[in-house]
């Protein structure tokens, strides 16, 4: 639906959509923590309040979204016919898998890293998660806007490449202030292309946008969750959280290498359009 509403500005529209998701991930735990602290376990029901409000809003606007869907289907039928690129989509999916591994590694182990390596207390260590959430929201918004202007392939590739030295420098810092500073570009580079990847997936499978969205969002996130226990095992086996983050650096390097080989679907589509003309 976000794809259809965005029309010509897919990157910007999907970025706004991603910002909402990132803010939800950031605010949700805070709501749960505050409500359970105030009301005990029953306080967990507070998370249902925003869900009910938003669900009611969508039900009220259902006909509007239905009309948008019909218009999008008709537009696709009357527009140029493009051949789907399953091979390009497969490469993109592999890149998303490794990036998701890096993303979940950062989210899960950053507080533990600061607690074990720099001996910060829980509160100070968790502040880094808030910073990651803020950086990811800002990066998601501007990532899509930059992709609309400079190309989705270029923005995704250079962000993936930039994440490698940023994470490397983060892991070799000898004090928590410098490490925190390096966490900012790391988070921006990793989180900033989530919306870009979604649009790329939808472009590769232009006739199966729903399926592409399910893989790039749902399956990609699932893979990141699966790899988190592997990082946890490495931490338990070595007793050194720097080793965990060196593993994350390797995953980021693989992400960057695969991102280079993701086809430039915009150029492919332009060539297909010229051939049709």
Secondary structure, DSSP 4 states (H G I P E B T S, - for coil): -HHHHHTT-HHHHHHHHHHHHHHHHHHHHHHHHHHHHHHGGGGGGGHHHHHHHHHHHHHHTHHHHHHHHHHHHHHHHHS------HHHHHHHHHHHHHHHHHHHHHHHHHHHHHHHHS---HHHHHHHHHHHHHHHHHHHHHHHHHHHHH-HHHHHHHHHHHHHHHHHHHHH-SSHHHHHHHHHHHHHHHHTTHHHHHHHHHHHTTT-HHHHHIIIIIIHHHHHHHHHHHHHHHHHHH--HHHHHHHHHHHHHHHHHHHHHS--HHHHHHHHHHHH-
